[in-house]
Amino acid sequence: MRARSRKILITLAAIFTIVVIAVALFDWNILKPYVERQVTHKTGREFIIRGNLDVNLSLNPKISVEGLSLANADWGTGQPMLATERLSFRINPWKLLWGEIVLPELSISRPEILLEKSLEGKRNWVLQKEEKEAELPKIGRLTIDQGTLIFRDPKTETDVTARIATDSTSADARETPINILAEGKFTSLKFSSQIHGGEVMSLMDKNRAYPIKGNVQIGTTHAAFDGTITGLQTLSAMDLKLEVRGDDLSALYPITGIVVFPSPPYRVSGRLQHQKTEWSLKGFTGDVGTSDLGGDILFDTGGERPMLRGDVVSQSLDLEDLRGFIGARKGPQPQDSPAKKEKKKASIAAQRDRLLPDQEFRVDRLRAMDADIKFTGQSIRNKDLPVKQLVSHTRIENGLMALDTDFVVAGGSINADVTINARGDLPAGEAQVDFKKLELPKLFPKSELTHDSSGLIGGRARIKSQGKSVGALLGSADGRFGLIMSGGQISNMMLEIIGLDGAEILRFLVTGDKNVKVRCAVADFDIKKGMMKSEAFVIDTTDTNILGEGQISLADETIKMKISPEPKDFSIVSLRTPVHISGTFKEPVIYPDKMLAIRVGAAVLLGIFATPLASLIPLIETGPGEDHNCRSLIASVKKPLPAQKENPQTEKKK
């Protein structure tokens, strides 16, 4: 019995030895045609093994392949899609029995991967259609030697080449940090980046945070980040410390899809988080131009259109930094091509003599996303305007923008409610502006003549228009504009200077200036097709009436006004005569009426041919001015506006 058992054991040992020797001596290259056919059939792409195929048996068998390649799609720009000089990996056979692919080790030498899209949006990495999404294998230690990854998308003008390598000197088998250097074009802009990733095991784990840090430059936009990404394949979550800086906030649109108005150079830092379809930057701080910014923003890509929500605060705001919001042009930038620089120079030259911005709205961007943004400027820095604070609320829904802004100005407020409908080819605008309790001396803080004046100014403007820029909207506006001041007092010197009353001016210079009471002041303009025509222009004081007439063209940016003084007192040596204001918004011209020359000429002739006293006769003012019906004038400004025909492209705000 013992002899029989011994024979069986010897036989089994011999068989095992023969199998081992056979396997060891087996030429695995015989299987290459079979493997190539199977992979080609499964992927629909030609798969070739040009080098050796070898298998080393152990508890975790090691498989090595040389000269491997997988063909690109027929429409691809190059061949192959994937190629590598050598690929070797160990596989866990016990996990494989349960349908799970686990690779304890994976080593790739000189891999070259080409990922690209077609103009129609086809993706070359999508192989033959499968019923369910393929699961990525679990990888232990990954080693990449001189890897190259190319991504191309002609539709977005993107062509990026990345060099990938791992740090093989890590003592821990699991710790194989990944280093990536990339450069090329992204959305036609110059692109470069440096990225450092953590261990590979966490890279493949959908529920484990993967550490990553690096910096990216796209055009003039620079970003530095440090944090974690969970589920890299699906980007299920993200938590990064982020700092972004650049020359212009509007340059973020082709990169992120977020629409921001043109701006001066900026720097913003905060915590970028991502969950499902939401991207948030919470507690961010930064600067735009000379203004500081802070707050929270949320970008949600899960709806019909992306949605941007935010609450932004500036503790110290310079209004010059908001010029891009109303379409002010920017000069040539260093990154612009020579042709683009010349185009911008010509555009600025055409705008040189105009004050109102004529930069056309980016209608496509207004339709690209929805928004709900609140902005507060706690303190305003502006040397020319007496604005102290502003609060605005901007809402955009499918190309319909509603902007509500409250300004604290000159001790009072200006409340502006503006709607721009960009759903059609030609944007339509509607504005309602209310002026409340503006203090006269604070409106002109630099003028000594108004320092001791007093009075509250109120009014309103209502306009509707169409146009592709701020200038075009105002140039086609229809509506009404009116200002009133009831009561108060102003400098008598100012009135006499306007009236060119020589004797009175001399007296005030000797005895000092005195204020006169204002009975009322009214300016009422009717607006049709961008032309503002004065319906009433009266400053009625106890000393003088100032009457105005004429028109202001918002389309041509020209002024043609006549200001006529009517004194209520008797004066000698008076050169009172109408004053004309003409020219453009940017370069207005003020000059006296030709009647002044006639009166001065008459005085000179009488002084020559008669007596010196006779020369004063043309310069004597008898004071023909009378009191106006202030109640009636003010009521005309306050009366309801006539109903206007609805513009088919303009919708009422909700």
Phi, psi and omega in degrees: 000317178296322179296321180293317179297320180297321179295321180295316180297318178298320180296314180296319179297320180295316179298316180297318180297318179296318180297315180299314179297321181295316179295318181296324182269355184293136178270100183293346179297341177298331182277351184305311180302321180295314179297317180299317180295318182295313181293319178299318180294317183291323186264338186077010179235147179294127180244128185229138171245105184274339182252205183279149171244122186223146179229126174252114184282139175193189176299326172238088185306144179253126181247131180235137180227136178243144176065043182274143176207146177234127187294155176276171175295158182301327184272000184296161183272352180197167179232147349273183175282325181221134176209146178212146180289319179206137177229126177222143181205153170259144181233141179273107185291332182289320176293327181296328178299333180262012175083013181250128181265115179236124180246099179301329178221142175217125180232129182233128180248124178051053176285144175230118183238130178244110175250131182207160175244156175266171177299333179275357178095005177292148180243127185287344179275355173274112183269208180298141185298130177245155183292327179228159181292133181290138178274134176287143178292155174275128186243135176274262180270125180245132176233124178239125181248110176054059179274151179228128177235125180245133175235130181228138175215097184296334182294320179261008181055052180244131178209100186239136175244125181244136174258124187239136177208156177248157178271097185281356181275359181298135182289325181277130181298333180277336183274095178231075182303147181254136178240131183231129171241125184227152176202162181146218179237137174230120186049047178071000181261149178298134186231138171206150181202156172228123184228138177236122181250168184267208186292149187288326181302319179287335177296323183272348183273118183292339185252005183247135181290129181258121182286138181207144174209159180167192177215151183223141172234124177234109186063236177261008180265127179243138177223137174235138185217156180202119181173217183226152173233132179251129180067069186301327183295321182249356183049054184290332179205156181207143177213103187229143164278124189232137171231127180235136176217155181184183182270341187201124180296329181294342178291350178285340186299307180294343181271314187248343186083004179267126182275120177228146181289155177302146185213168169285179180307145186220164173210126182225137176222148180182193181253112179270122179235148181222129175219124180055249182255007185254135175239126183231147173237097187262141177060034182285154175224161179168191181222144171234113188064235177257010180258145175267156179222154175193160178144206182228140173225150181224130179240117185247121181260011187272351183267190177299323173228152176302148182235127178250122176241146180193158174226105189243138182230137172242121179286329180220107188247132172258120184299338177298332181286350180258006183300327180295336181295328181261010172096019176295140184281149173254145180286176179303141180252156182303327184278352182291148175288161179305320180295320180291324178297316180295322179296319179293321179298318179294322180295317179292323178298322180292333182268356190301321184269005182245152180258323182281131182298136178245014176293124184290144177295145173276084184302322181298326180285326176295332179271347188287334181205163174261163182206154173212094188238129173253134182227135179232126172256102187292320181222130185256131174250109178204123187285341186255335185246138181276045180269130183256327185201154173214147176228126181229154178225114182251129177233133177232129177223106177051048176089356178258112182254129176241126183236116176250122183227134175244122178254136168267111189227131171047045179078354179236215181211154170236122181249116183246129178237104188241136175236132174235120181260107181253024179284335177261180180292326180250111181300141177245138183237152176215133183225139173231117183235130179240131177254125186229123171052046175282127183274125186307309182295332180280342176289330181234069187294339183269352183267120179293334182290342181253001184299319183262008178280167177210161180142145180253131182250135175225169179170189181200160174221137177224118181221153170229146184196177175222145179166164184259007177208171177299317179299317180292323178298313179290326181291345179244016189287145169238139178159216186210147177220130180211145176229146178221150170221122180247118182084187182095188179208151180226167182293129176292329177301319181297319179296318183289327176294317177300321181274356180055043179273099186298314183296316181294320180298316179299319180296318181292327179293329180276312186265348181102156182281149175227149179274152174239150182285142176261122176285315175189158174222129185223132171230118184229121182237135171266137184242123177222122180051042176082003180256117177268116181246130184289124173267327177204135176212100186221132166241107186254112177242173178290349182254318189210147167260134172249118182248140180232151176205156178137201184210157179230125181262115176284337180284313181267351184058047179239156182235138174216083183239151177232123181250120185242124176273141173232097183290152176254007180234166177273137181212143175254154183057052178256132174251029183302127180200154178303147177246134182255140174241120181221193181092208183245169177302322185281326181225076179289152180236131179241129181209153180284162179291157179296341177300331179299317180296323180295316182292319178294319179297320179296320179296320179296315181296317179295325179291331181278312188264349179239240180236162178302324180292327180295333181291345179277347185301314180292345184259008177273128179252122184274349176080070183275354186295143178233160178292142176265164175277087186297321182300318181292320180296315181293321179297327181293329178283325184278347185296151180300145178287148176295149181298136178253149177293136181291135174282127183300338182268354184255132179242149177290144178287149176285000000 
